[in-house]
Amino acid sequence: MQEELSKQVIQGISRAHQALKLYPLQHPSIKKQVQDCLAALAKMFQKKNRIKMGMIDETLFFDENLFATPSDAEQEILNIFKTMDIEALEWRSGVTHEELLQFFELTRSGKVRGEDLEDAFLDAGIHHIRLSQVDMPEEDSAKEPKKIYNRAVKVLDNIFQDVRLGKIPSSEEAAAVIKEMAELTISDPDALFALSMIKDYDNYTFTHSVNVSVISLMVGRSCGLDMEELQTLGLGGLLHDLGKLNVDLEIITKPGRLNRQEFEIIKQHPVSGADMVKQMQNIPPAVIDIVLCHHLRYNREGYPADARGKKLSPLVDMVTIADAYDAMTTLRSYQRPVSPRKALAKLQAEAGISLHPKEVENFILSLGRYPVGTLVRLDTNEIGLVTQVNVERKGDLQMDILFDSSGTQRSKPGSLHLTEDQIHRIIAEVDPFVKGIDVASYLN
């Protein structure tokens, strides 16, 4: 039965490609192939939510079926995979008519290949057909940190676009990228945390939300959360500001302090965001708590006032810490950012008032005395950027030397490792703005 359904999907794709040589994308003959494919996939999804199609030694497989002697249709799929440098695709339950049409168009044109298809799929609104690999171990599925970060920005962009169009966004793609982020936070926390230094002013809404997700994961890791809790926390961080879509952009980007009326408008974004998130499928209750209450503060004197007596998930306070940290370290039209070290001092000052004291303490301890992204002066007068902090021994630092002892900026940074016993060699913190240093460019 499954083999026959697999063949129906393969034939539908092949016939659609043949029809696209003669007709436009919206032609009835192509729509029929889409309907046939979707009908077959729907039956296959009754057994599992994700089905893989790909090549093994230039032999096509679909689900558990291997097509050693390919038909013309199966050979055409193989040719498409080879031409576009696709190892495998994963079909996910929920694929729509429009997604399949866009998939046919992308694969017909052949203009985008390999890993670039990942972004092309997302740009085209294709969330339920993803690039994959053959027999790839779960622990190796995450790609480079920068690619994971960029994918999270793209996923969030698509969610925002869906909301603007009046659609209920899918949570599936967001959950997938958060899983990768959580796994990387466990295995190599500095790699992803360094990326939170990306501060794209023109794309602030997306980078801030992704940064809050990244930093939330760091807070959660420092507090000993398990993988499932981390994924819930990261998803809440990613979606925490969704309600700002309902706020006038002029208020969001206003330089200077908001007036009372503007502040009352901005205070509505947690409630509207929570209402949006409630409509999405497979959203844990804790994520709704995060979106609704990330401005409620530890003392519960924040907003929305109606939520002050509500019993909340402990994950809420972790996102509040992450939100505060990213805001402090970000350049805005009305604010000069502070260094990571100074931001931690500010968090500590708010511990027990607006921020959870124990969670702040855990977070600070996890980052060490000189967090990743801190620019420091050494006893040699050299200036270095902290790029890595030893996970086990927080005094051990890896840094890039950006300026030599004479104050000249080096064309190629040098490398220096300081052990815990050598930390006294750092004599001062240096303001990156004074030295004209874009910290993120060195870290990423």
Buried (B, 14 or more C-beta within 10 A) or exposed (E): EBEEBBBBBBBBBBBBBBBBEEEEBEBEEBBBBBEBBBEBBEEBBEEEEBBBBBBEEEBBBBBEBEBEEBBEBBBBBBEBBEEBEBBBBBBBBBBBEEBBBBBBBBBBEEEBEEEEBBBBBBBBBBBBBBBBBEEEEEEEEBBEBBBBBBBBBBBBBBBBEBBEEEEEBBBBBBBBBBBBBBBBBBEBBBBBBBBBBBBBEEEBBBBBBBBBBBBBBBBBBBBEBEEEBBBBBBBBBBBBBBBBBBBEEEBBEBEEEBEEEBEEBBBBBBBBBBBBBBEBEEBBEBBBBBBBBBBBBBEEEBBBEEBBEEEBBBBBBBBBBBBBBBBBBBEBEEEEBBBBBBBBEBBBEBBEEBBBBEBBBBBBEBBBBBBBBBBBBBEEEBBBBBBBBBBEEBBBBBBBBBBBEEEEEEEEBEEBEBEBEBBEBBEEBBEBBEEEBEBBEBBE
